[in-house]
């Protein structure tokens, strides 16, 4: 029964992120816009003799880390604030749901979003090739 509650909370957390366009924009689209910006400037700043990597290759890990941190910070705080505003957290407190199950569901949702971000980043990276 505990696994059923966890599964339902994970499903609800994912649906909650998909329903909130502001959160979805800042954790998925915004970091990809940064990656696109560095991809566009890649042709302007070719590799030099001192640094054998292009600007995009240099900035890719940093932008990916930025996306993961944004997901962890913004993607976690905004849904929890919304749950508190709506009174859902108070209602969850009076149910037999354990706090550990709720926290585990939040961690699983953020982990899945992080995996999605990494996959999207590498899909966007494919046209530029791996060196």
N, C-alpha and C positions, 0 to 999 in steps of 0.2 A: 504494500500500500504506500510506503514511503517513496518508492521509485515512481509510482503513478503521480504523486503530488509534485515531485521534482520534474518529471517530464512535462506536466501541465504548466508548471511555472516557467520552464524554459520556453515552451511554445508561446505562452502569453508574453514573455519578455521579448521574443523575436517579433511577434505581431505588434507589440507596443512600439518598438523601434521603427517598424515599417509604416505605422500610422502617423508618426510624428515627423513631418517633412523637414523641420528645422534640424532635428537631431541627425536624421539620415543624411542631410546635406553636409553637415559639419564633420561627420565621421567617415563618409564615403566619397562624396563629390569634391569637397574642398581640398583634401590632400591630393586627389588626382589632378585638380587644376594646377596645384603647385608643380607636380611632376610634368604636366604639359607645358608650363611656363619654362621650366629648365630644359625641356626637350626643344622648345622653340629657340632658346638662346644657345643651344648646343652648336648650331652651325655658325653662330657669330663668334664664338670663342673656341677655336680649334685647339687640339692638344699642342702643348709646347714641348721643347726639349727637356725642360726641367720636370714637367709632370707629363707622364705618358698616357694619362687617362683624360677623357673628355669631361666637360663640365657636367653632363648628365650622369656619367659613371661616377663622378665624384660626389654629386648631390643625392643620388638615388638612395643610399642607405640612410642618410639624414632625413630625407622626406618620408621614407618608410617608417622610421622611428617616430617622427612627428605625427604621422597618421595613427600609429598604435597608441601613443600617449594621448592624443586627442580623443581617441575612442575610449580609453580608460578613464579620462577625466570628464569630458563632456558627455560621452555616451553613458556614463554611470550616474553622474549627478542629476542630469536633466530628467530622466525617467523616475528617479527616486523622489525628486522634488514634485513632479506631477502626481505621483502616487500619494504623497503627503497632502498636497492641495486638495485632491479629490476625496481624501479620507480613507483611501484604500489600505494604507499602512495601519491605521487604527483598527479597521475591520479585520485585517490579517492577524493582528495581535490578540483578538478575542477568539480566534479559531484554534483548533488543536495543531495547527501547522507549527513545526519547530523553526526557530530562528535560523538554525544551521541549514535547514532545507532551503529556506528563502535565500540565504547568502550563497549557498552552493549553486542555486539556479541563476543568480546574477553573475557569478563567476563563469559559469558555462556559457551563458549568452555572450559575455564579453570575449571569451576565448573564441567562440564561433565567429564573431564579428572580426576579430583579429585575423583569423585564418582567411576569411573572405577578403579582407584588405590586402593581405600578402598575395593572394591569388590574383586579385585585380591588378596589383602593381606589377607583378611579373607578366601578366598578359599585356599590359601597356608597354612593358619593356621589350617584348619580343620583336617588334619591328626594328628596334635599334641594335639587336643582336647582343650576345654575350661575348665578352673578350676575356 
